[in-house]
Amino acid sequence: MITIPYLTAVSTYFSYGLLFAFGQLRDYSRLLFDWWRTNNLQGYAPICLAHEDFYIRRLYHRIQDCFGRPISSAPDAWVDVVERVSNDNNKTLKRTTKTSRCLNLGSYNYLGFGSFDEYCTPRVIESLKKFSASTCSSRVDAGTTSVHAELEECVAKYVGQPAAIVCGMGYATNSAIIPVLIGKGGLIISDSLNHTSIVNGARGSGATIRVFQHNTPSHLEKVLKEQIAEGQPRTHRPWKKIIVVVEGIYSMEGEICHLPEIVSICKKYKAYVYLDEAHSIGAIGKTGRGVCELLGVDTADIDIMMGTFTKSFGSCGGYIAGSKDLIQYLKHHCPAHLYATSISTPSAQQIISAIQVILGEDGSNRGAQKLARIRENSNFFRAELQKMGFEVLGDNDSPVMPIMLYNPAKIPAFSRECLRENLAVVVVGFPATPLLLARARICISASHSREDLIKALQVISKAGDLTGIKYFPAAPKKQDEEKNGIKLD
Amino acid sequence: MASNLVEMFNACLLWVTMILEDPSARVVLFGFPIRGHYFLEALLGVVIVILLSQKSFKPPKRPLTEQEIDELCEEWVPEPLIPPITEDMRHEPPVLESAAGPHTTVNGKDVVNFASANFLGLIGHEKLLESCTSALEKYGVGSCGPRGFYGTIDVHLDCEARISKFLGTPDSILYSYGLSTMFSTIPCFCKKGDIIVADEGVHWGIQNGLQLSRSTIVYFKHNDMESLRSTLEKIMTKYKRSKNLRRYIVAEGVYQNSGQIAPLDEIVKLKEKYRFRVILDESNSFGVLGCSGRGLAEHHGVPIEKIDVVTAAMGHALATEGGFCTGNARIIDYQRLSSSGYVFSASLPPYLASAAITAIDVIDQNPDMLVKLKQNIALLWKGLSDIKGMSLTSNPESPIVFLKLEKSSGSAKEDLLLLEKMADLALKEDSVLVVSSKRSFLDKCRLPVGIKLYVSAGHSESDLLIASESLKRLASELLKS
């Protein structure tokens, strides 16, 4: 749980209030100066009312240069960030031809497959030459190639379920699968901090949605008991089915889900478990099999396992793994399978090759090395940051670590200061996070070396001192004091 | 006895009157002497107010006890997660062993492929493969992040600029998946309370977008301009007073479900008369219609500025993956922060974006591919014009040739099974790969089902002949009733 210091909360509210007031003032003055200019809408309703994009125009545009930074190389450990200039006070940004080589702490490149890889890329290029970039057809028409069939088998075996189905985009997997599994008369209980794709899929299904407190199994039990006893709203008929949706690693908190307790509660109350492993597959667990392996949960207890290939496998797309019947049913009814173009064949080959490297089937132990390195890197980085006095969220072993900023002014300050020192970080504010809880999010990769991490720590410490985000007292340097003591003696 | 009572009563009455009269006997308020009976009336008034303010009788609330809740939880039995699998759900699609060009390999046999929307034959084109290979060597496969967080690679920005230049619009935005383009764009602009008039034959992506937008949706008859006009008329009379209500017409350039082409010039006339905005999905018409491939607007001679939002999936004529949306700068800028499929999802793999740039360059430099495509469509129409038991319902210029059953068996499921059998036999016996309509139970479209053929500029005359002969033979065999 994040407990914001009282003074920081007051100053954050004050900052937002000031920004809001200035924004409103500018809006009014624009209205005054422009009222004589005829509106060229000619009877059409405005496509966007003034208050709907107030946040974008008055708050986001001021710090627009911290987001959407283009890069001109592969998203590896070191990346070329393109510099942009603006001559109308950050309202529009133009690319320049200058780039700066920065250490990349922002891309989701957990196992280092995001750039040219000596095993994967030749195979990908071979498959490109054989099958071309796209099949231009949906999976049921002519979009299933032998590579797709191999991929589904490979993924099912890797994840530990009998069968799997693959879709071309992780976001669309959630949006298209949840309406097939549950409809009106069903209940979806989802964690309060679930990703937008799950929320959209749940809304599109027509089922009733209830939310339980983030990662709190006791509250989940309370909600389940209440809901089963009460039944459907207004008619009080019993629910047709209940699906509980949780994520493996929450991308904005870095926390790992309390899966064993949640699975035992769902078994007791006969609810189905849907696990979204977008960030955890391939990144945690001894052989990279995700949160089930890490926490010792049997994969047969989880009814539907979903994941994406964008993060750890350096490709694109998403998958659903479950029992054979479930996958057969989804293949017959899922709209993404029936109507959307199938996943690009070279991307599918990349996933197969990446899984082979991770499991050591390519004949080397690069996979095991990568997994060990990402665990070491994450734990080292997190421990060092906490020693320096930053407020870092997330559990041990998780490669995602958010550093709390809180104040809206610190968001661009931290980001720009880091970029000046050639460190590329990601900062997130409202609306991706709650209003008061802005943060900088670090994603560690297996391709970062120890020197890279030490340099990053130095830069972050300097930027942290400048912006004043070391909210906790730094751990005292015990070893130095002892050494001094011995010298004196 | 009685007289005693009467005496007592009179005494009480006198006593009460004295009490009431006495204190106020000397009070004169505003020129009115206050009588005693006013106090009685005031008292009565207070009693009435107290009675009115009492809450009405409600039976006491009895929440369920812990034991009752536990019992209910024990008794509750959920439905199974999925209904039991039937035989027809076990149908396996054909597995390709080579690229999905005009000819492909299935089960070791060479097959003529009419099931890939490879309209210009760009699958396997060497320029595309070259640019993909160099992009793969430079950038790897994935982009490892959403557009806002270092997932914007310079090829994405170049691709957006190239698309805008090709179509002549101010700006465009790239999406990483064709299907997600529509269901992310529509909820971005259409909120609760807005009005959308959509064609009843739009594909599932658009239907999902309409559902997510929570606006009021009115469908008009498929490709029927008269129905559209009357619907717009009805809406304008009903919602006359609302000036801030946004109104949209949603249509597709070439309909995925029927192969019809939307009459854009009439839609634009109606839109200007009733002040609606148009959202057009040009997935199957981009790169195909119009003399230089610029889509439906060029085909009908309508300036592209009149269409407010144009979206397209690139998995058809451009032989790559992903989608884009194009329009004026305000619309595109707004989507960069509010479109959920753009903000919360990883960006398009860079090699696919560079394939898109190369594909557009190829289309620009070789307009004769479009001429070949048109010739092929005309040849196929000639070959299938005398087919028995089925009729051609698509537009003669559309690259999707749609054959519907003349006599439907009444149930959509039966029809689908029959068409599936026909497509399977076409593959097995004549080595022709065609598409039989598939409907998910989530799809609200009720248009007739049929067999679809995607014509490509890479098909040769003999391919088209084989396909038409095969379908004619199978139709006469299977549809003998």
Interface residues (C-beta under 8 A of the other chain):
Chain A: Q42 G43 Y44 A45 P46 I47 C48 L49 D53 I56 Y60 F67 G68 R69 P70 I71 S72 S73 A74 P75 D76 V79 V81 V82 R95 N104 G106 S107 Y108 N109 F113 G114 S115 F116 D117 C120 T121 V124 I125 L128 K129 K130 F131 S132 A133 S134 T135 C136 S137 R139 V140 D141 A142 G143 T144 T145 S146 H148 A149 G168 M169 G170 Y171 A172 S175 A176 P179 V180 L181 H195 T196 S197 N200 R203 G204 L224 K225 E226 I228 A229 P238 W239 K240 K241 I242 Y269 K270 A271 Y272 D303 I304 T308 F309 T310 K311 F313 G314 S315 C316 D325 L326 Q328 Y329 K331 H332 H333 C334 P335 A336 L338 Y339 A340 T341 I343 S344 P346 S347 Q350 A424 V426
Chain B: L64 E68 I69 D70 L72 C73 W76 V77 P78 E79 L81 I82 P83 I85 M89 R90 H91 P93 P94 V95 L96 E97 S98 A99 A100 G101 T104 N113 A115 S116 A117 N118 I123 G124 L128 L129 C132 T133 L136 E137 K138 Y139 G140 V141 G142 S143 C144 G145 R147 G148 F149 Y150 G151 T152 I153 D154 H156 L157 S176 Y177 G178 L179 S180 F183 F189 H203 W204 G205 N208 Q211 L212 K243 N244 L245 R246 R247 Q256 R275 R277 D308 A313 G315 H316 A319 T320 E321 R330 I331 Y334 R336 L337 S338 S340 G341 F344 S345 A346 L348 P349 Y351 L352 A355 L433 V435 K438 R439 S440 F441 L442 D443 Y454
